[in-house]
Amino acid sequence: MHLYALLLQIPGVDAPELTFQEQLRTNWDATGFMRYPLAFCLVLGLIVIVLKFVSLTAKSAKTRKILKDVDELLTQQRIKEALELTRDTDSPAANILNAGLERHDEGTERVMKAIENQGLIEMSKLESWLVVLATLTNIAPLLGFLGTVIGMILAFQSIEAAGEVEATLVAGGIKVALLTTAAGLMIAIPVSIGHNYFVAKIDSLVIDMEESAQKMVDTLHAIETGRSG
């Protein structure tokens, strides 16, 4: 704010007469035809982020609950009830544990193999749509840079047509160049943050499921060893 006040004291620099909404609309119009692909990237990124956040939040809550309930049942050696619970619960952790519990009487090796196979399937489901966010993170700045190149081309075309260099001739092209670059970066930054947040969230869920699966295998092995003994 102090810097802005100092700038207003410079001769020739006046306070803007436009409101924030008007300035935003003016900048939006000034980006030219590049505003459409940039707007598409923004809308798509927001939709994916919201849907993914809701989905992972729900799955995280279900995962914590199912892991706790199954752990208590296996501690009490109530394998049949644990199997029914995982079968009736729709969550990645429940599907993984269910795959192992269904083969609890086939040996530890078969249980581990079933858990690994189901884990790969659930991992791919958890990571769905992340590739969209990763793509938007790369595409949005590129679209902004493309707008920069187009804006500079327009500026030089204006100079060539006029035969002389005037600020009013090149200002429009340079403005498009700067605005599209800024827009691309402003889209890419929050999308990148959302992508990294979801990756960390998924990694946390996977670690919890792996620990629970390993604990389940150890419990089943102990039960099987006790029966053999």
Secondary structure as UniProt FT lines:
FT   HELIX           2..8
FT   TURN            11..12
FT   HELIX           20..30
FT   HELIX           32..34
FT   HELIX           35..75
FT   TURN            76..77
FT   HELIX           79..88
FT   HELIX           92..101
FT   TURN            102..105
FT   HELIX           108..126
FT   TURN            127..129
FT   HELIX           130..162
FT   HELIX           167..228
//
